[in-house]
Amino acid sequence: MRRIAMFRSLGVRNYRIYALGQLVSNPGTWMQRIAQDWLVLQLSGGSGIALGMTTALQFLPMLFFGLWGGAMVDRFDKRRLLVFTQAAMGVLAVALGVLATLGAAEVWHVYLFAFGLGMITVLDNPGRQAFVPEMVDRELLPNAIALNSASFQLGRVTGPAIAGLLIGLIGSGPVFMINGASFGFTIVALLMIRAGELNSTDRVPRGKGQIREGLRYIGGRRDLVVLLALAASVQFFGANSQNQIALMVNNVFESGAEAFGVAAAALAVGALAGALLAARREQPRLRLVLIGSMGFGVSQLIAGLMPGYVAFVVILVPMGVLFMTYVTTLNATFQLSVDPRMRGRAMSMFLLVFMGVAPIGAPVVGMLADAFGPRVSLIVGGAVTTVVVAVLSAVLLRIKGVHVRELLPTRRRGSSEAAVDGEIAAKPGPREVPGTERIVEPVPEEAREVRR
């Protein structure tokens, strides 16, 4: 029964079709990432600056225009919006693939492609996040989010391996075109979704100040502000784990690309397992957000202390499990806590923090590694993450009115007990923070309070 429960949201036809399209498209996305990096290195003569510029151009649009994208998502039909974004991504991939195959591609072409892709993700990322709650009922949302993460991580495991093989056989250009074709599966899936069966929310009419309205809404919710701060603190070092692993393998263990591939795969396998474990849980728990984020920081610290390569690879598996436990539970907690009419803007803020902190943390990680060595970089990152998460956890529990001992599993001793097997009933808090009453209508209590 638990095995069936792990995939329970697939019982909804619309979500099942959507998930199938993502299952095909996600490996293509990871194939394209590898092909893009390889093409830049070939065209630039192995320039690290060119590679960094490509990554920056792809992520900067979310940093500068992410909030605008969230406001657009709240205005439009999300299914039609995603058809447009997926088609645009496919056209870009095929165009660059043709240039690369004909030998006409130059570095500035890849820069332009990366920036264009980044601009489209400004709409696509919050659109996909906000569309999932329209396909499944509230009680199935955590499972659907976890399965989305599992599909993404499966693509992360298989995509790079397939890309490496295909680049060696047919070159980077055809890999871009294959990914462009994979977007077709997602578009077909979106067109097959029955609009009448969606839990559609009322679109927000066009008006002035909608981005400011979203910011005031988030700012008026102390619990959401702390969750965003938690995400930022973990992502600052956690999002750059791949770079830290590469530095450890190359500089400390003095191993080659094959060893790095094994280490990266170990982290990805752990992340996939973490996503599948999250899919087994019926509801997100605040304690899992806190345990997952703090456990990830501790595992980073331990990884930095590992004496040999084998031990280092072994610790990466639970590190991936803990990271994905934190990611999926935080995502579900955040989505279930916001007003549906604000979901596009709220999730754009979530993604802005989640994705925008990584480019800021990357130079810090690099400077630490250059100055003191990769081990110190991992140890310091893990220690700082653990301490910051502990402080933010205390603040969040205070806001929610929960004592630390209530997060610990307890046995049922009577019907009046608040905690049963670590599941804490939501405690009522203030419905609105002063100054936010006119921004949105009060959110139903069941949508505001998330089970611990």
VODRENTI-510184 format. One record per residue: z negated, x, y negated of N, C-alpha, C in turn. Coordinates in steps of 0.2 Angstrom, whole numbers, padded with zeros to 4 digits, always signed. Atoms other than C-alpha are relative to their C-alpha. Example, Ala and Ser with C-alpha at 12.3 -4.5 7.8 and 13.67 -1.06 7.14 Angstrom:
2
+0000+0004+0006-0039+0062+0022+0000+0004-0006/+0001-0004+0006-0036+0068+0005-0003-0004-0005/
END
This chain:
452
+0000+0004+0006+0000+0000+0000+0000+0004-0006/+0000-0004+0006-0004+0014-0012+0007+0003-0001/-0006-0003+0001+0013+0022-0009+0005-0005-0003/-0004+0005+0004+0021+0005-0014-0002-0001-0007/+0003+0000+0007+0009+0004-0029+0003+0005-0004/-0003-0005+0004+0016+0020-0035+0007-0001-0003/-0007+0002+0003+0033+0012-0038+0000-0007-0002/+0001+0007+0001+0027-0005-0042+0005-0003-0006/-0004+0002+0006+0036-0006-0059+0008+0000+0002/-0007+0001-0003+0053-0004-0049+0001-0007+0002/-0001+0007-0003+0050-0022-0043+0003-0004-0006/-0003+0004+0006+0056-0027-0061+0008+0002+0000/-0007-0001+0000+0075-0028-0060+0003+0004-0006/-0003-0004+0006+0079-0022-0078-0003+0007+0000/+0003-0007+0000+0067-0007-0076+0003+0004+0006/-0003-0003-0006+0074-0003-0059+0007+0003-0001/-0007-0002+0002+0092-0002-0066-0001+0006-0005/+0001-0005+0005+0086+0008-0081-0002+0007+0003/+0003-0006-0003+0076+0021-0070+0006+0003+0004/-0005-0003-0004+0091+0023-0059+0005+0004-0004/-0004-0004+0005+0102+0028-0074-0003+0006-0002/+0003-0006+0003+0089+0040-0080-0001+0005+0006/+0001-0005-0006+0087+0048-0062+0006+0004+0000/-0007-0004+0000+0106+0053-0063+0000+0004-0006/-0001-0004+0007+0105+0058-0082-0004+0006-0001/+0005-0006+0001+0090+0069-0082+0002+0006+0002/-0002-0007-0002+0096+0083-0071+0006+0002-0004/-0006-0002+0004+0112+0083-0082-0003+0003-0007/+0003-0002+0007+0101+0085-0098-0003+0007+0001/+0003-0006-0001+0092+0100-0090+0006+0005+0001/-0006-0004-0001+0109+0107-0084+0003+0003-0007/-0003-0001+0007+0115+0106-0102-0004+0005-0004/+0004-0004+0004+0100+0115-0109+0001+0008+0003/-0001-0007-0003+0103+0130-0097+0007+0003-0002/-0007-0002+0002+0122+0130-0101+0000+0002-0007/+0000-0001+0008+0118+0129-0120-0002+0007-0001/+0003-0006+0001+0107+0144-0119+0004+0006+0002/-0005-0005-0003+0119+0154-0108+0006+0001-0005/-0006+0000+0004+0134+0150-0119-0002+0004-0007/+0002-0004+0006+0124+0156-0135+0000+0007+0001/+0001-0007-0001+0119+0172-0127+0007+0004+0001/-0006-0003-0001+0137+0175-0121+0004+0001-0007/-0004+0000+0006+0145+0171-0138-0003+0005-0005/+0003-0004+0005+0132+0181-0148-0002+0007+0002/+0001-0006-0003+0131+0196-0137-0007+0001+0001/+0007+0000-0002+0113+0192-0131-0005+0000-0006/+0004+0000+0006+0106+0189-0148-0006-0005+0001/+0006+0004+0000+0088+0182-0148+0000-0005-0006/+0000+0004+0007+0090+0176-0166+0004-0006+0001/-0005+0005-0001+0105+0166-0161-0003-0006+0004/+0003+0005-0004+0096+0158-0147-0006-0004-0003/+0005+0003+0004+0081+0154-0158+0002-0005-0005/-0003+0004+0005+0092+0147-0171+0002-0007+0003/-0003+0006-0003+0100+0135-0159-0006-0005+0002/+0006+0004-0002+0083+0129-0153-0003-0004-0006/+0003+0002+0006+0077+0127-0171+0004-0006-0003/-0004+0005+0003+0092+0117-0176+0000-0007+0004/+0000+0006-0005+0090+0105-0161-0007-0004-0002/+0006+0004+0001+0072+0101-0165-0002-0001-0008/+0002+0001+0007+0071+0102-0184+0002-0007-0003/-0001+0007+0002+0079+0084-0186-0006-0004+0001/+0005+0004-0002+0065+0077-0177-0006+0001-0005/+0005-0002+0005+0053+0086-0189+0001-0003-0006/-0001+0003+0007+0061+0080-0205+0002-0007+0000/-0003+0007+0000+0069+0063-0200-0003-0004+0005/+0003+0004-0005+0058+0057-0186-0003-0006-0002/+0003+0007+0003+0048+0044-0196+0005-0005-0002/-0005+0005+0002+0064+0037-0203+0003-0003+0007/-0003+0002-0006+0071+0036-0185-0004-0006+0003/+0005+0005-0002+0055+0026-0180+0001-0007-0003/-0001+0006+0004+0058+0014-0194+0007-0004+0002/-0006+0003-0003+0076+0011-0188+0000-0003+0006/+0001+0003-0006+0071+0008-0171-0004-0007+0000/+0004+0006+0001+0059-0006-0177+0005-0005-0003/-0005+0005+0003+0074-0014-0186+0005-0003+0005/-0006+0001-0004+0087-0014-0172-0002-0002+0007/+0000+0001-0007+0090-0021-0155+0000+0007+0004/+0000-0007-0003+0084-0006-0144+0005+0001+0005/-0004-0001-0005+0095-0009-0130+0007+0002-0003/-0006-0002+0003+0111-0008-0141-0001+0006-0003/+0001-0006+0004+0104+0006-0151+0000+0006+0005/-0001-0005-0005+0102+0016-0135+0007+0001+0003/-0007+0000-0002+0119+0012-0129+0004+0005-0005/-0003-0004+0006+0125+0020-0146-0002+0007+0001/+0003-0007-0001+0114+0035-0144+0003+0004+0006/-0003-0003-0006+0119+0039-0126+0007+0001+0000/-0007-0001+0001+0137+0037-0130+0001+0006-0005/-0001-0006+0005+0136+0049-0145-0002+0006+0003/+0002-0006-0004+0127+0062-0134+0005+0002+0005/-0005-0002-0005+0140+0061-0121+0006+0002-0003/-0006-0002+0004+0154+0063-0134-0001+0007-0002/+0002-0007+0002+0145+0079-0141+0001+0005+0006/+0000-0004-0005+0143+0086-0124+0007+0002+0003/-0007-0001-0003+0161+0083-0118+0004+0005-0005/-0004-0004+0005+0168+0090-0135-0002+0008+0001/+0002-0007-0001+0158+0106-0133+0002+0003+0006/-0002-0002-0007+0162+0107-0115+0008+0002+0000/-0007-0002+0000+0181+0107-0119+0001+0006-0004/-0001-0006+0004+0179+0120-0133-0002+0006+0005/+0002-0006-0004+0170+0132-0121+0005+0001+0006/-0005-0001-0006+0182+0129-0106+0007+0003-0003/-0006-0003+0003+0197+0133-0118-0001+0007-0003/+0002-0006+0003+0188+0148-0124+0000+0000-0007/+0000+0001+0007+0188+0142-0141-0007-0001-0004/+0007+0001+0002+0169+0140-0143-0002+0006-0004/+0004-0005+0004+0160+0150-0157-0007-0002-0001/+0007+0001+0001+0142+0152-0161-0001-0006-0004/+0002+0005+0005+0143+0140-0176+0002-0007+0003/-0002+0006-0004+0151+0127-0164-0007-0003+0003/+0006+0002-0003+0135+0127-0154-0006-0002-0005/+0005+0002+0005+0124+0127-0169+0001-0007-0003/-0001+0007+0002+0133+0111-0175-0001-0005+0005/+0001+0005-0006+0132+0103-0158-0008-0001+0001/+0007+0001-0001+0113+0107-0157-0003-0004-0006/+0003+0004+0006+0110+0100-0175+0002-0008+0001/-0003+0007-0002+0121+0084-0170-0005-0003+0005/+0004+0003-0006+0111+0082-0154-0007-0002-0003/+0006+0001+0003+0095+0084-0164-0001-0007-0004/+0000+0006+0004+0100+0070-0176+0000-0006+0004/+0000+0006-0005+0104+0058-0162-0007-0001+0003/+0007+0001-0003+0087+0061-0154-0005-0003-0004/+0004+0003+0005+0079+0056-0170+0000-0008+0001/+0000+0007-0001+0084+0038-0165-0001-0001+0008/+0001+0001-0007+0085+0040-0146-0007+0001+0003/+0007-0001-0003+0068+0047-0142-0005-0006-0001/+0004+0005+0001+0058+0034-0151+0003-0007+0003/-0003+0006-0003+0070+0021-0145-0001-0001+0007/+0001+0000-0007+0068+0025-0127-0008-0001+0001/+0007+0001-0001+0049+0026-0129-0002-0008-0001/+0001+0007+0002+0049+0008-0137+0003-0005+0004/-0004+0004-0004+0061+0001-0125-0003-0002+0006/+0003+0001-0007+0051+0003-0109-0005-0006-0001/+0005+0006+0000+0037-0010-0115+0004-0007+0000/-0004+0007+0000+0051-0023-0117+0003-0001+0007/-0003+0002-0007+0057-0021-0099-0005-0002+0005/+0005+0002-0005+0040-0022-0090-0006-0003-0004/+0006+0003+0003+0024-0032-0093-0005+0005-0001/+0005-0005+0003+0009-0024-0101-0004+0004+0006/+0004-0003-0005+0000-0021-0084+0004+0005+0004/-0004-0005-0004+0015-0011-0077+0002+0005-0005/-0002-0005+0005+0018-0001-0093-0002+0007+0002/+0002-0007-0002+0007+0014-0087+0004+0003+0006/-0003-0002-0005+0016+0015-0071+0008+0002-0001/-0006-0001+0002+0033+0014-0079+0001+0006-0004/+0000-0006+0004+0029+0028-0091-0001+0006+0005/+0001-0006-0004+0023+0039-0077+0006+0001+0004/-0006-0001-0003+0039+0036-0067+0005+0003-0004/-0005-0003+0005+0049+0040-0082-0001+0008+0000/+0002-0007+0000+0039+0057-0083+0002+0003+0007/-0002-0003-0007+0042+0060-0064+0007+0001+0000/-0007-0001+0000+0060+0057-0066+0003+0006-0004/-0002-0005+0005+0061+0069-0081-0002+0007+0004/+0002-0006-0003+0051+0082-0071+0004+0002+0006/-0004-0001-0005+0062+0080-0056+0007+0003-0002/-0006-0003+0003+0077+0084-0067-0001+0007-0002/+0002-0007+0002+0068+0099-0073+0000+0005+0006/+0000-0004-0006+0066+0105-0055+0007+0002+0002/-0007-0001-0004+0084+0102-0049+0005+0002-0005/-0005-0001+0005+0094+0103-0066+0002+0008-0001/-0002-0007+0001+0092+0122-0069+0003+0003+0006/-0003-0003-0006+0095+0127-0051+0007-0002+0001/-0007+0002+0000+0111+0117-0051+0004+0003-0005/-0003-0003+0006+0116+0123-0068+0002+0008+0001/-0001-0007-0001+0114+0141-0063+0005+0001+0005/-0006-0001-0006+0125+0139-0047+0007-0002-0003/-0006+0003+0003+0138+0129-0057+0003+0005-0005/-0002-0005+0006+0139+0142-0072+0003+0006+0004/-0003-0006-0004+0142+0156-0059+0007-0002+0003/-0006+0002-0003+0156+0146-0051+0005-0002-0004/-0005+0004+0004+0165+0136-0064-0001+0002-0008/+0001-0001+0007+0157+0142-0081-0004-0005-0004/+0004+0004+0004+0147+0134-0095+0003-0006-0002/-0004+0006+0002+0161+0122-0101-0001-0006+0004/+0000+0006-0004+0162+0111-0086-0007-0003+0001/+0007+0002-0001+0143+0110-0085-0001-0005-0006/+0001+0004+0005+0143+0102-0102+0004-0007+0001/-0004+0006-0001+0157+0090-0097-0003-0005+0006/+0004+0004-0006+0147+0085-0081-0006-0004-0003/+0006+0004+0003+0132+0081-0092+0003-0006-0004/-0003+0005+0004+0143+0071-0104+0002-0006+0005/-0002+0005-0004+0149+0061-0089-0006-0004+0003/+0006+0003-0003+0131+0058-0083-0003-0005-0005/+0003+0005+0005+0127+0048-0099+0004-0006+0002/-0004+0007-0002+0140+0035-0092-0005-0004+0004/+0004+0003-0004+0127+0031-0079-0005-0004-0004/+0005+0003+0004+0114+0027-0092+0003-0006-0004/-0003+0005+0004+0126+0017-0103+0001-0006+0005/-0001+0006-0004+0131+0006-0088-0006-0003+0002/+0006+0003-0002+0113+0004-0083-0002-0005-0006/+0002+0004+0006+0109-0002-0101+0004-0006-0001/-0005+0006+0001+0124-0014-0101-0002-0005+0006/+0002+0004-0006+0118-0021-0084-0007-0004-0001/+0006+0003+0001+0101-0025-0091+0000-0007-0003/+0000+0007+0002+0098-0044-0093-0004-0001-0007/+0004+0001+0006+0093-0047-0111-0005-0005+0000/+0005+0005+0000+0085-0063-0108-0006+0001+0004/+0007-0002-0004+0072-0055-0096-0004+0005-0004/+0004-0005+0003+0066-0043-0109-0005-0003-0004/+0005+0002+0004+0050-0044-0118+0001+0002-0007/-0002-0003+0007+0058-0042-0135-0005-0002-0005/+0004+0001+0005+0048-0040-0150+0004-0002-0006/-0004+0002+0006+0053-0048-0167+0002+0007-0004/-0002-0006+0004+0063-0035-0177-0003+0000-0007/+0003-0001+0007+0056-0029-0193+0006+0000-0005/-0005+0001+0004+0067-0035-0207+0001+0007-0005/+0000-0006+0005+0074-0021-0219-0004-0001-0006/+0004+0001+0006+0063-0018-0233-0002+0007-0003/+0002-0006+0002+0056-0004-0244-0007+0001+0002/+0006-0002-0001+0041+0006-0240-0002-0001+0008/+0001+0001-0007+0042+0004-0221-0003+0006+0004/+0002-0006-0003+0039+0022-0217-0008+0001-0002/+0007+0000+0003+0023+0022-0229-0004-0005+0004/+0004+0005-0004+0018+0006-0220-0003+0003+0007/+0002-0003-0007+0018+0015-0203-0005+0005-0001/+0005-0006+0001+0009+0030-0210-0007-0003-0002/+0007+0003+0001-0005+0019-0217-0003-0004+0006/+0003+0003-0006-0006+0009-0201-0003+0006+0005/+0003-0006-0004-0009+0026-0191-0006+0002-0003/+0005-0002+0004-0020+0032-0205-0006-0004+0000/+0006+0005+0000-0031+0016-0204-0003+0000+0007/+0003+0000-0007-0034+0019-0185-0002+0006+0002/+0003-0007-0001-0046+0033-0183+0001+0002+0008/-0001-0002-0007-0044+0032-0164+0007+0003+0001/-0007-0003-0001-0025+0035-0165+0001+0007-0004/-0001-0006+0004-0027+0049-0178-0003+0006+0004/+0003-0005-0004-0039+0058-0166+0004+0002+0006/-0004-0002-0006-0027+0056-0151+0006+0004-0002/-0005-0004+0002-0013+0063-0162-0002+0007-0001/+0003-0007+0000-0024+0078-0166-0001+0003+0006/+0001-0003-0007-0028+0080-0148+0007+0002+0003/-0007-0002-0002-0009+0080-0144+0002+0007-0004/-0002-0006+0004-0006+0093-0158-0004+0006+0003/+0004-0006-0002-0020+0105-0152+0002+0002+0007/-0002-0002-0007-0014+0105-0134+0007+0002+0000/-0007-0002+0000+0004+0106-0138+0001+0007-0004/-0001-0007+0004+0002+0121-0150+0001+0006+0005/+0000-0005-0005-0001+0132-0135+0004-0002+0006/-0003+0002-0007+0004+0121-0120+0007-0001+0000/-0007+0001+0000+0021+0117-0126+0004+0006+0001/-0003-0007-0001+0025+0136-0125-0002+0003+0006/+0002-0003-0006+0019+0138-0108+0006+0004+0004/-0006-0004-0003+0037+0143-0102+0001+0007-0003/+0000-0007+0003+0037+0157-0114-0005+0005+0002/+0006-0004-0002+0020+0163-0109+0001+0002+0007/-0001-0002-0007+0025+0163-0091+0005+0005+0001/-0005-0005+0000+0041+0173-0094-0003+0006-0002/+0003-0006+0003+0031+0186-0104-0005+0003+0006/+0004-0002-0005+0018+0187-0090+0004+0003+0006/-0004-0002-0006+0031+0189-0076+0004+0006-0002/-0004-0006+0002+0042+0202-0086-0005+0006-0002/+0003-0006+0003+0029+0212-0095-0007+0002+0004/+0006-0002-0004+0013+0211-0084+0001+0001+0007/-0001-0001-0008+0019+0209-0066+0007+0004+0001/-0006-0004-0001+0036+0218-0070+0004-0002+0005/-0004+0003-0005+0046+0206-0060+0006-0002-0004/-0007+0002+0002+0064+0200-0062+0001-0008-0001/-0002+0007+0002+0073+0184-0066-0002-0005+0006/+0002+0004-0006+0070+0177-0048-0007-0002+0000/+0008+0001+0001+0051+0179-0050-0001-0005-0005/+0001+0005+0005+0052+0170-0066+0002-0007+0002/-0002+0006-0002+0062+0156-0058-0005-0003+0005/+0005+0002-0005+0049+0154-0044-0006-0003-0004/+0006+0002+0004+0035+0153-0057+0001-0006-0004/-0002+0006+0004+0044+0141-0068+0000-0006+0005/+0000+0006-0005+0047+0130-0052-0007-0002+0002/+0007+0001-0002+0029+0131-0048-0003-0005-0005/+0003+0004+0006+0024+0124-0065+0003-0007+0000/-0004+0007+0000+0038+0110-0063-0002-0004+0006/+0003+0004-0006+0032+0105-0046-0007-0003-0001/+0007+0003+0002+0014+0103-0052+0001-0006-0005/-0002+0005+0004+0021+0093-0066+0002-0007+0003/-0003+0005-0003+0031+0082-0055-0006-0004+0004/+0006+0003-0004+0015+0079-0043-0004-0003-0005/+0004+0003+0005+0005+0075-0059+0003-0007-0002/-0003+0006+0002+0017+0062-0064+0000-0005+0005/+0000+0005-0006+0018+0054-0047-0007-0002+0001/+0007+0002-0001-0001+0054-0046-0002-0005-0005/+0002+0005+0006-0002+0045-0063+0003-0006+0002/-0003+0006-0002+0010+0032-0056-0004-0004+0005/+0004+0004-0005-0003+0027-0043-0005-0004-0004/+0005+0003+0003-0015+0022-0056+0002-0006-0004/-0002+0007+0002-0015+0004-0062-0001+0000-0008/+0001+0000+0007-0022+0008-0080-0001+0007-0002/+0002-0007+0003-0023+0023-0091-0008+0000-0002/+0007+0000+0001-0041+0029-0093-0001+0006-0005/+0001-0005+0005-0047+0038-0108-0003+0007+0003/+0003-0006-0003-0057+0050-0097+0005+0005+0003/-0005-0004-0003-0041+0056-0089+0004+0004-0005/-0002-0003+0006-0034+0060-0106-0004+0006-0002/+0005-0006+0002-0049+0071-0110+0000+0005+0006/+0001-0004-0006-0051+0078-0092+0007+0004+0001/-0007-0003-0001-0032+0082-0091+0001+0005-0005/-0001-0005+0005-0031+0091-0108-0005+0005+0000/+0005-0006+0000-0047+0101-0106+0001+0004+0006/-0001-0003-0006-0043+0105-0088+0007+0005-0001/-0006-0004+0001-0026+0111-0094-0002+0007-0004/+0002-0006+0004-0034+0123-0107-0004+0005+0005/+0004-0005-0005-0046+0130-0093+0005+0003+0005/-0005-0004-0005-0031+0133-0081+0004+0005-0004/-0003-0005+0004-0022+0142-0095-0004+0007+0000/+0004-0005+0001-0037+0153-0097-0001+0004+0007/+0000-0003-0007-0038+0156-0078+0006+0004+0002/-0006-0003-0001-0020+0160-0077+0001+0007-0003/+0000-0007+0003-0022+0174-0089-0004+0005+0003/+0005-0005-0004-0036+0182-0078+0003+0001+0007/-0003-0001-0007-0025+0181-0062+0002+0008+0001/-0002-0007-0001-0024+0199-0055+0007+0002+0002/-0007-0001-0003-0007+0197-0046+0004-0005-0001/-0005+0005+0001+0009+0188-0047-0001-0006+0005/+0001+0006-0005+0005+0177-0031-0005-0004-0003/+0005+0004+0003-0011+0171-0038+0002-0003-0006/-0003+0003+0007-0003+0168-0055+0004-0006+0002/-0004+0005-0002+0010+0157-0047-0004-0006+0003/+0004+0006-0003-0003+0147-0037-0003-0004-0005/+0004+0003+0005-0013+0143-0052+0005-0005-0004/-0005+0004+0004+0003+0136-0061+0001-0007+0003/-0001+0007-0003+0004+0121-0049-0006-0005-0002/+0005+0005+0003-0013+0113-0054+0000+0000-0007/-0001+0000+0008-0009+0118-0072+0005-0005-0001/-0005+0005+0001+0006+0108-0071-0002-0007+0002/+0003+0007-0001-0003+0093-0063-0005-0002-0006/+0005+0002+0005-0017+0093-0076+0004-0001-0007/-0004+0001+0006-0004+0095-0090+0004-0007+0000/-0003+0006+0000+0006+0080-0084-0005-0006+0000/+0005+0005+0000-0010+0070-0081-0002-0002-0007/+0002+0001+0007-0014+0072-0099+0006-0003-0004/-0006+0002+0003+0004+0069-0105+0001-0008+0001/-0002+0006-0001+0007+0053-0096-0005-0005-0002/+0005+0005+0002-0010+0045-0099-0001+0000-0007/+0000+0000+0007-0010+0050-0117+0006-0005-0003/-0005+0004+0002+0007+0042-0119-0001-0008+0001/+0001+0007-0002+0002+0026-0110-0006-0003-0005/+0005+0002+0004-0014+0025-0120+0002-0002-0007/-0003+0001+0007-0005+0027-0137+0004-0006+0000/-0005+0006+0001+0008+0014-0133-0004-0007+0001/+0004+0006-0001-0005+0001-0127-0004-0001-0006/+0005+0000+0005-0015+0004-0142+0003-0003-0007/-0003+0001+0007-0002+0000-0156+0003-0007+0000/-0004+0006+0001+0005-0016-0163+0007+0000+0002/-0008+0000-0002+0022-0020-0155+0004+0001-0005/-0004-0001+0006+0029-0022-0172+0001+0006-0003/+0000-0006+0002+0024-0005-0176+0002+0006+0005/-0001-0005-0005+0029+0003-0160+0005+0006-0001/-0005-0005+0002+0045+0012-0166-0003+0005-0004/+0003-0005+0005+0036+0020-0181-0006+0004+0003/+0006-0004-0003+0020+0024-0171+0002+0005+0005/-0003-0005-0005+0030+0032-0157+0004+0006-0003/-0003-0006+0003+0040+0042-0169-0005+0005-0003/+0005-0005+0002+0024+0049-0176-0003+0004+0006/+0003-0004-0007+0018+0053-0158+0005+0005+0002/-0005-0005-0002+0034+0062-0154+0001+0005-0005/+0000-0005+0005+0034+0071-0171-0005+0005+0001/+0006-0005-0001+0017+0078-0167+0002+0004+0007/+0000-0003-0007+0021+0081-0148+0006+0005+0000/-0006-0004-0001+0038+0089-0151+0000+0005-0006/-0001-0004+0006+0036+0096-0169-0005+0006+0000/+0005-0005+0000+0020+0107-0165+0003+0006+0004/-0003-0006-0004+0030+0118-0152+0003+0005-0004/-0003-0005+0003+0041+0127-0164-0005+0004-0005/+0005-0003+0004+0025+0131-0175-0004+0005+0004/+0005-0004-0005+0015+0137-0160+0004+0006+0003/-0003-0005-0003+0029+0148-0153+0000+0007-0003/+0000-0007+0003+0029+0162-0166-0008+0003+0001/+0006-0002-0001+0010+0162-0164-0002+0003+0007/+0000-0002-0007+0011+0164-0145+0003+0007+0000/-0004-0007+0000+0024+0178-0148-0004+0005-0003/+0004-0005+0003+0013+0187-0160-0006+0003+0004/+0006-0002-0005-0002+0187-0149+0002+0004+0005/-0003-0004-0006+0008+0193-0134+0002+0007-0002/-0002-0007+0002+0016+0207-0144-0006+0005-0002/+0005-0004+0002+0000+0213-0152-0006+0001+0005/+0006-0001-0004-0013+0211-0138+0002-0001+0008/-0002+0001-0007-0002+0207-0122+0000-0007+0002/-0001+0007-0002+0003+0191-0113-0007-0003+0003/+0006+0003-0003-0014+0190-0104-0004-0003-0005/+0004+0002+0005-0023+0189-0120+0002-0006-0003/-0003+0006+0003-0011+0176-0127-0002-0006+0004/+0002+0005-0004-0014+0165-0112-0008-0002+0000/+0007+0001+0000-0033+0168-0112-0002-0004-0007/+0002+0003+0007-0035+0164-0131+0003-0007-0001/-0003+0007+0001-0023+0149-0130-0004-0005+0004/+0004+0004-0004-0033+0142-0116-0007-0001-0002/+0007+0001+0003-0050+0145-0124+0000-0004-0006/-0001+0004+0006-0044+0138-0141+0001-0007+0002/-0001+0007-0002-0037+0123-0132-0006-0004+0002/+0006+0003-0003-0053+0120-0122-0005-0002-0006/+0005+0001+0005-0064+0121-0137+0002-0006-0005/-0002+0006+0005-0054+0110-0149+0000-0006+0004/+0000+0006-0004-0051+0097-0135-0007-0003+0000/+0007+0002-0001-0070+0097-0132-0003-0003-0007/+0003+0003+0006-0074+0094-0151+0004-0007-0001/-0004+0007+0002-0060+0080-0153-0002-0005+0005/+0002+0005-0005-0066+0072-0137-0007-0003-0002/+0007+0002+0002-0084+0071-0144+0001-0005-0006/-0002+0004+0006-0076+0063-0160+0002-0007+0002/-0003+0006-0003-0066+0051-0150-0005-0005+0003/+0005+0004-0004-0080+0045-0139-0005-0003-0005/+0005+0003+0005-0091+0042-0154+0004-0006-0004/-0004+0006+0003-0077+0031-0162+0000-0005+0005/+0000+0005-0005-0076+0022-0146-0006-0003+0002/+0006+0002-0002-0094+0020-0144-0002+0001+0007/+0001-0001-0007-0094+0028-0127-0005+0007+0001/+0004-0006-0002-0108+0041-0120+0004+0004+0005/-0003-0005-0005-0102+0056-0110-0002-0002+0007/+0002+0002-0007-0112+0050-0095+0004-0006+0002/-0004+0006-0002-0102+0034-0095+0007+0002+0003/-0007-0002-0002-0086+0044-0091-0001+0002+0007/+0001-0002-0006-0094+0050-0075+0000-0006+0005/+0000+0005-0005-0090+0040-0059-0007-0002+0003/+0007+0002-0003-0105+0029-0053+0002-0005+0005/-0001+0005-0005-0107+0017-0039-0003-0007-0003/+0002+0007+0002-0109-0002-0041-0007-0001+0002/+0007+0002-0002-0127-0007-0042-0002-0007-0002/+0001+0007+0002-0125-0024-0050+0005-0002-0004/-0006+0003+0004-0113-0035-0059-0001+0002-0007/+0001-0002+0007-0121-0030-0075+0002+0007-0003/-0001-0007+0002-0117-0012-0075+0007+0001-0003/-0006-0001+0004-0104-0006-0087+0005+0004+0003/-0005-0005-0003-0096+0008-0077+0000-0001+0008/-0001+0001-0007-0089+0005-0059+0005+0005+0002/-0005-0005-0002-0080+0020-0051+0003+0003-0006/-0003-0004+0006-0078+0028-0069+0004-0004-0004/-0004+0004+0004-0069+0013-0076-0005-0004-0005/+0004+0003+0005-0077+0008-0092+0003-0005-0004/-0003+0006+0004-0075-0009-0100+0000+0002-0007/-0001-0001+0008-0069-0008-0118-0005-0003-0004/+0005+0002+0005-0082-0009-0131+0003-0003-0006/-0003+0003+0006-0077-0020-0146-0002+0005-0006/+0001-0004+0006-0076-0010-0162+0003-0004-0006/-0003+0003+0006-0070-0014-0180+0007-0002+0001/-0007+0002-0001-0054-0024-0180+0005+0003-0005/-0005-0003+0005-0047-0017-0196-0005+0005-0004/+0003-0005+0005-0052-0002-0207+0002-0003-0007/-0001+0003+0007-0054-0007-0225+0006+0004-0003/-0006-0003+0003-0038-0005-0234+0006-0001+0004/-0006+0001-0004-0027-0010-0220+0001-0007+0002/-0001+0007-0002-0029-0028-0219+0007-0003-0002/-0006+0003+0002-0013-0032-0228+0006+0004+0003/-0006-0004-0002-0002-0019-0219+0003-0004+0006/-0002+0004-0006-0001-0029-0202-0005-0005+0001/+0005+0005-0002-0009-0044-0195-0004+0003+0006/+0005-0003-0005-0024-0040-0184+0003+0000+0007/-0003+0000-0007-0019-0034-0167-0005-0003+0005/+0005+0003-0005-0026-0044-0152-0004+0006+0003/+0004-0005-0002-0041-0035-0145+0002+0003+0006/-0002-0003-0006-0034-0033-0128+0006+0006-0001/-0005-0005+0001-0020-0023-0136-0003+0006-0004/+0003-0005+0004-0032-0013-0147-0004+0005+0004/+0004-0004-0004-0044-0007-0134+0003+0002+0006/-0003-0003-0006-0039+0004-0120-0006+0001+0005/+0006-0002-0005-0050+0005-0104-0001+0007+0001/+0002-0007+0000-0059+0021-0103+0002+0003+0007/
END
